[in-house]
Amino acid sequence: MRFNLRQNLYLKVFSLLLAVVCWYVVRSEQEQVKDFAVPLQYVNLPADLDLSGRVVDTVIVRLRAPEPILRTITEDRLAAHIDMSSAPLGEQYVTMTPGMIRAPGGAQIDHISPDLIKVSIDRRVRRDVPVVAEFSGSPPSGYEKVRHVIDPPLVSIEGPANEVAKVTRALTGTILLDGETSDYEVAATPIPDAPSWSRVHVVSPRGPVRVQVTIGRAAGSPPGGPSGGGKRSGASGKPGPPRRFGIGRGALP
């Protein structure tokens, strides 16, 4: 029997198109995996407790889902959390499970890294420490820094007890003396002298402290001083409005 290619041609073309469509649908529904960096939140921690030491704040979550679903997932739609409501004092390890991850429907949690999170909890305490101003540079020839006054001289810090105990001062950040020929005032944000990852922070005062710097004639300088010198604040000799200054954690905007 001779094979007639043209016999039922339309039916054959339709079958071919249907096969192509089915292949495309099946291919698009094949599951794929993708890794996401997800912020890790510690929730329901009692008010009198605080996290201590280096805190893991991000986990890598591998999701498995059909490609069309995976393509629509962004990191802002994902969240990871550890419930701290019943966590005891001290150091412990928490195993991450899929139930701690919030992900869109149709996506499966394939892997979490790290899957074991070290958590340290300590009592939250508060105490006062002195504010220390740090200076850099020097006034022009013929002038010198006579003194400085910090108001208020103390700030209250708060955080986990073992870290608060190690903090002996709060720093203003570096205040420049270069080019200064008259008294001036700086508004600086005090920062606890602690590692950058520490949770110790200033709780009072809420705003900046004021550092009043007195600039005077250097001993042995000529009576008139260098040309162009004198108080920038006018005949009254009072310092002008404070300059806002901040550095590091809690810096002023």
C-alpha positions as CSV (number, residue, x, y, z in Angstrom):
1,M,0.0,0.0,0.0
2,R,1.4,3.4,-1.0
3,F,1.7,6.0,1.8
4,N,-0.2,9.1,1.0
5,L,1.2,12.1,2.9
6,R,-1.6,14.3,1.8
7,Q,-4.3,12.1,3.2
8,N,-5.9,13.7,6.3
9,L,-3.4,16.5,6.0
10,Y,-5.3,18.9,8.3
11,L,-5.6,16.3,11.0
12,K,-1.8,15.6,10.8
13,V,-0.9,19.2,11.0
14,F,-3.3,19.7,14.0
15,S,-1.7,16.7,15.8
16,L,1.7,18.1,15.2
17,L,0.8,21.5,16.6
18,L,-0.9,19.9,19.6
19,A,2.3,17.8,20.3
20,V,4.4,21.0,20.2
21,V,2.0,22.8,22.6
22,C,2.0,19.8,25.0
23,W,5.8,19.7,24.9
24,Y,6.1,23.4,25.7
25,V,3.6,23.1,28.6
26,V,5.4,20.1,30.1
27,R,8.8,21.8,29.7
28,S,7.6,25.0,31.3
29,E,6.2,23.0,34.3
30,Q,9.4,21.2,35.0
31,E,10.6,22.2,38.5
32,Q,13.8,24.3,38.9
33,V,15.7,25.6,41.9
34,K,17.0,29.0,42.9
35,D,18.8,30.4,45.9
36,F,17.5,33.5,47.8
37,A,19.2,35.6,50.5
38,V,16.4,36.0,53.1
39,P,16.5,38.3,56.2
40,L,16.3,36.4,59.4
41,Q,14.2,38.0,62.2
42,Y,14.2,37.1,65.9
43,V,10.6,37.6,67.1
44,N,8.8,37.7,70.5
45,L,12.0,38.2,72.5
46,P,11.0,39.3,76.1
47,A,11.6,43.1,76.8
48,D,14.1,42.4,79.6
49,L,16.3,40.2,77.4
50,D,18.6,41.0,74.4
51,L,20.6,39.1,71.8
52,S,24.3,39.0,72.5
53,G,27.4,38.6,70.3
54,R,27.4,38.3,66.5
55,V,23.9,37.7,65.2
56,V,23.1,35.8,62.0
57,D,20.8,38.2,60.1
58,T,20.5,36.4,56.7
59,V,20.0,32.8,55.6
60,I,20.2,31.3,52.1
61,V,17.0,29.6,51.1
62,R,16.8,27.3,48.1
63,L,13.3,27.1,46.6
64,R,12.0,24.4,44.2
65,A,9.1,25.4,42.0
66,P,7.9,25.3,38.4
67,E,9.9,27.8,36.3
68,P,6.9,30.2,35.8
69,I,6.3,30.5,39.5
70,L,10.0,30.7,40.4
71,R,10.4,33.6,37.9
72,T,7.9,35.7,39.8
73,I,9.5,35.2,43.3
74,T,11.6,38.0,44.7
75,E,13.5,38.2,47.9
76,D,11.1,40.8,49.4
77,R,8.3,38.2,49.3
78,L,10.3,35.8,51.5
79,A,10.9,36.0,55.3
80,A,12.6,33.8,57.9
81,H,12.0,34.0,61.7
82,I,12.9,32.4,64.9
83,D,10.5,32.6,67.8
84,M,12.4,33.7,70.9
85,S,9.4,33.7,73.3
86,S,10.6,30.6,75.3
87,A,14.3,30.8,74.6
88,P,16.4,30.4,77.8
89,L,19.4,32.6,78.9
90,G,22.8,31.7,77.6
91,E,24.1,30.2,74.4
92,Q,22.0,27.8,72.3
93,Y,21.6,26.4,68.8
94,V,18.4,26.6,66.8
95,T,17.7,24.3,63.9
96,M,16.1,26.0,60.9
97,T,13.1,24.2,59.5
98,P,10.8,24.9,56.5
99,G,8.1,26.1,58.9
100,M,10.3,29.1,59.8
101,I,10.3,30.3,56.2
102,R,7.5,32.3,54.6
103,A,7.4,31.6,50.9
104,P,4.8,32.0,48.1
105,G,2.4,29.2,47.3
106,G,3.6,26.6,44.8
107,A,7.2,26.9,46.0
108,Q,8.9,24.2,48.1
109,I,11.7,24.8,50.6
110,D,14.5,22.6,49.3
111,H,17.4,23.7,51.6
112,I,18.3,26.3,54.2
113,S,21.9,27.5,54.9
114,P,23.0,27.7,57.6
115,D,20.5,25.2,59.0
116,L,21.9,25.6,62.6
117,I,21.9,29.1,64.1
118,K,23.9,30.0,67.2
119,V,21.9,32.3,69.5
120,S,23.2,34.0,72.7
121,I,20.7,35.7,75.1
122,D,21.5,37.9,78.0
123,R,19.8,40.3,80.4
124,R,19.2,43.8,79.0
125,V,20.8,46.4,81.3
126,R,21.4,50.1,81.2
127,R,24.2,52.3,82.7
128,D,25.9,55.7,82.3
129,V,29.2,56.2,80.6
130,P,31.3,59.4,80.0
131,V,31.3,61.0,76.5
132,V,34.8,61.4,75.1
133,A,35.6,63.9,72.3
134,E,38.3,62.9,69.8
135,F,40.2,65.6,67.9
136,S,42.3,65.7,64.8
137,G,44.5,68.3,63.2
138,S,45.5,71.6,64.8
139,P,44.6,75.3,64.6
140,P,46.7,77.6,62.4
141,S,50.1,78.9,63.6
142,G,49.6,81.2,66.5
143,Y,46.4,79.5,67.8
144,E,45.8,76.5,70.0
145,K,42.9,74.5,71.5
146,V,42.6,75.7,75.1
147,R,39.8,73.3,76.3
148,H,36.5,71.7,75.4
149,V,33.3,71.1,77.3
150,I,30.8,68.3,76.5
151,D,27.1,68.8,77.4
152,P,25.9,66.5,78.8
153,P,29.1,64.8,79.9
154,L,27.4,61.4,80.4
155,V,25.0,59.3,78.3
156,S,23.0,56.2,79.1
157,I,23.7,53.1,77.1
158,E,21.6,49.9,76.9
159,G,22.2,46.3,75.6
160,P,23.1,42.8,76.7
161,A,24.7,42.8,80.1
162,N,28.0,41.1,79.1
163,E,28.5,43.7,76.3
164,V,27.4,46.7,78.3
165,A,30.0,45.8,81.0
166,K,32.8,46.1,78.5
167,V,31.8,49.6,77.3
168,T,33.6,52.3,79.3
169,R,32.9,55.4,77.1
170,A,30.9,56.8,74.2
171,L,32.8,58.6,71.4
172,T,31.8,61.7,69.5
173,G,33.7,60.9,66.4
174,T,36.7,62.9,65.2
175,I,36.3,66.7,65.4
176,L,38.7,68.6,63.1
177,L,40.7,71.5,64.5
178,D,42.3,72.5,61.1
179,G,41.7,76.2,60.3
180,E,39.9,77.1,63.5
181,T,40.8,80.5,65.0
182,S,37.8,81.1,67.2
183,D,35.5,79.3,69.6
184,Y,33.0,77.0,68.0
185,E,30.4,74.4,68.9
186,V,29.8,70.9,67.4
187,A,26.6,68.8,67.8
188,A,27.8,65.2,67.8
189,T,26.1,61.9,68.0
190,P,27.7,59.8,70.8
191,I,28.4,56.2,69.9
192,P,29.3,53.5,72.4
193,D,33.0,52.4,72.1
194,A,32.1,48.8,71.1
195,P,32.5,46.5,68.1
196,S,30.4,47.5,65.1
197,W,28.2,44.4,65.5
198,S,27.4,45.1,69.1
199,R,23.8,45.8,70.0
200,V,24.8,48.3,72.7
201,H,23.3,51.7,71.9
202,V,22.7,55.1,73.5
203,V,19.2,55.5,74.9
204,S,19.6,58.9,76.6
205,P,19.8,61.7,75.5
206,R,17.9,60.9,72.3
207,G,19.6,63.7,70.4
208,P,23.2,64.8,69.9
209,V,25.5,66.2,72.6
210,R,27.2,69.6,72.3
211,V,30.9,70.0,72.3
212,Q,32.1,73.5,73.0
213,V,35.6,74.1,71.8
214,T,37.7,77.1,73.0
215,I,40.4,78.4,70.7
216,G,43.0,80.9,72.1
217,R,46.2,82.6,71.2
218,A,49.2,80.3,71.5
219,A,51.8,81.2,74.1
220,G,54.4,83.5,72.6
221,S,52.3,84.5,69.5
222,P,52.4,88.1,68.3
223,P,49.7,90.4,69.9
224,G,47.9,90.9,66.6
225,G,48.1,87.3,65.7
226,P,48.3,86.1,62.0
227,S,46.6,88.4,59.5
228,G,43.0,87.6,58.8
229,G,42.6,86.0,62.3
230,G,39.9,86.9,64.9
231,K,36.5,85.6,66.0
232,R,34.3,84.5,63.1
233,S,31.3,84.9,65.3
234,G,31.5,88.7,65.5
235,A,32.5,91.3,68.1
236,S,30.6,89.4,70.9
237,G,33.1,86.6,70.8
238,K,30.2,84.0,71.2
239,P,30.3,80.8,69.2
240,G,27.9,80.6,66.3
241,P,25.2,77.9,65.8
242,P,26.5,74.4,66.5
243,R,27.5,72.3,63.5
244,R,25.8,69.0,63.3
245,F,28.3,66.1,63.3
246,G,28.0,62.3,63.5
247,I,29.9,59.2,62.5
248,G,29.3,55.4,62.5
249,R,26.2,53.8,64.1
250,G,23.5,56.3,64.8
251,A,25.1,59.1,62.8
252,L,23.1,62.2,62.1
253,P,21.5,62.4,58.7
